[in-house]
Amino acid sequence: MPQFTSPPNPQAFYAQVWEIARLIPRGKVASYGQIAKMLPPPEGVEIETYIAFGPLWVGGAMAHCPDDVPWQRVINSKGEISERDGAGAHRQRLLLKEEGVLFNPRGRIDFKTYGWKGLSGPVKQETLF
């Protein structure tokens, strides 16, 4: 399996991720992997490679998102805020709490309660632009 540090066309992939993230309602969260599953693999990327790297690429997109993207609503598959600088993680936690999202004593969010059900099936590119 080839090693990809980023998708072949990061700008196009990131734009798709941001459009999906904008759909996550206030008080709900989605995982990086969940968002990756909503998108088809980029052209030239085999499905096995995309399954392995897609969630990481979504994380990269969220790290570079514009101000109008609710980045705080995207968390890891354990229901946790992903590691980053302390101030960013603290801010994400505060923003989610302001939206009514509660954390359990282990610092996790319950996907059954706060998980966004998302879209049904992969998003077609033409619906995003």
C-alpha positions as CSV (number, residue, x, y, z in Angstrom):
1,M,0.0,0.0,0.0
2,P,1.5,3.4,-1.0
3,Q,2.1,5.9,1.8
4,F,0.2,9.1,1.5
5,T,0.8,12.1,3.8
6,S,-2.0,14.0,2.1
7,P,-4.6,13.4,-0.6
8,P,-3.4,13.9,-4.2
9,N,-5.3,17.2,-4.5
10,P,-5.5,18.5,-0.9
11,Q,-7.5,21.7,-1.8
12,A,-10.3,19.8,-3.5
13,F,-10.4,17.1,-0.8
14,Y,-10.4,19.7,2.0
15,A,-13.2,21.7,0.4
16,Q,-15.4,18.5,0.3
17,V,-14.6,17.8,4.0
18,W,-15.4,21.4,5.0
19,E,-18.8,21.2,3.2
20,I,-19.7,18.1,5.1
21,A,-18.5,19.6,8.4
22,R,-20.7,22.6,7.8
23,L,-23.7,20.3,7.8
24,I,-23.1,19.0,11.3
25,P,-25.8,20.6,13.5
26,R,-25.1,22.5,16.7
27,G,-24.9,20.1,19.6
28,K,-23.8,17.1,17.5
29,V,-20.4,15.6,16.6
30,A,-19.0,13.4,13.9
31,S,-15.7,11.5,13.7
32,Y,-12.9,11.9,11.2
33,G,-13.6,8.4,9.9
34,Q,-17.3,9.1,9.6
35,I,-16.7,12.1,7.4
36,A,-14.1,10.1,5.3
37,K,-16.7,7.4,4.6
38,M,-19.0,10.1,3.2
39,L,-16.6,11.0,0.5
40,P,-15.4,8.8,-2.4
41,P,-11.7,8.1,-2.6
42,P,-9.8,10.8,-4.5
43,E,-9.0,9.9,-8.1
44,G,-6.1,7.5,-8.3
45,V,-6.3,6.4,-4.7
46,E,-7.2,2.7,-4.1
47,I,-10.0,2.0,-1.7
48,E,-7.7,0.1,0.8
49,T,-5.4,3.1,0.8
50,Y,-8.3,5.5,1.3
51,I,-9.7,3.5,4.2
52,A,-6.3,3.7,5.9
53,F,-5.5,7.3,5.2
54,G,-8.9,9.0,4.7
55,P,-9.5,9.8,8.4
56,L,-6.1,11.3,8.7
57,W,-6.7,13.5,5.7
58,V,-10.0,14.7,7.2
59,G,-8.0,15.6,10.3
60,G,-5.6,17.6,8.1
61,A,-8.6,19.4,6.5
62,M,-10.0,20.3,9.9
63,A,-6.6,21.7,11.0
64,H,-6.6,24.0,8.0
65,C,-10.3,24.9,7.8
66,P,-11.7,28.4,7.2
67,D,-13.5,30.3,10.1
68,D,-17.0,29.3,8.9
69,V,-16.4,25.6,9.5
70,P,-17.5,24.3,12.9
71,W,-14.3,22.4,13.4
72,Q,-15.1,21.7,17.1
73,R,-17.8,19.2,16.0
74,V,-15.3,16.8,14.5
75,I,-13.7,14.4,17.1
76,N,-11.9,11.1,17.0
77,S,-13.6,7.7,16.9
78,K,-13.3,7.2,20.7
79,G,-15.5,10.2,21.3
80,E,-12.5,12.3,22.4
81,I,-11.0,15.5,21.4
82,S,-7.8,14.7,19.4
83,E,-4.5,15.8,20.8
84,R,-3.3,19.2,19.8
85,D,-1.9,22.2,21.6
86,G,-3.5,22.6,25.0
87,A,-5.2,25.8,24.1
88,G,-6.9,24.4,21.0
89,A,-8.2,21.3,22.8
90,H,-9.4,23.4,25.7
91,R,-11.2,25.8,23.3
92,Q,-12.8,22.8,21.4
93,R,-14.1,21.4,24.7
94,L,-15.6,24.8,25.7
95,L,-17.2,25.3,22.3
96,L,-18.9,21.9,22.5
97,K,-20.0,22.5,26.1
98,E,-21.6,25.8,24.9
99,E,-23.5,23.8,22.4
100,G,-24.8,21.5,25.1
101,V,-22.5,18.5,24.4
102,L,-21.6,16.8,27.6
103,F,-18.4,14.8,28.3
104,N,-18.3,11.8,30.6
105,P,-15.7,11.6,33.5
106,R,-13.2,10.1,31.0
107,G,-13.5,13.1,28.8
108,R,-15.5,11.3,26.1
109,I,-18.6,12.3,24.2
110,D,-21.4,9.6,23.8
111,F,-22.0,9.1,20.1
112,K,-25.4,7.5,20.9
113,T,-26.5,10.8,22.4
114,Y,-24.5,13.4,20.4
115,G,-23.4,11.7,17.3
116,W,-24.6,13.1,14.0
117,K,-26.3,10.5,11.8
118,G,-24.8,12.1,8.8
119,L,-25.6,11.6,5.1
120,S,-26.8,8.4,3.6
121,G,-24.1,7.1,1.3
122,P,-21.1,8.8,-0.3
123,V,-21.4,12.4,-1.3
124,K,-21.3,13.1,-5.0
125,Q,-18.9,15.9,-5.8
126,E,-21.4,17.9,-7.8
127,T,-23.6,18.1,-4.7
128,L,-20.9,19.9,-2.8
129,F,-20.1,22.7,-5.1
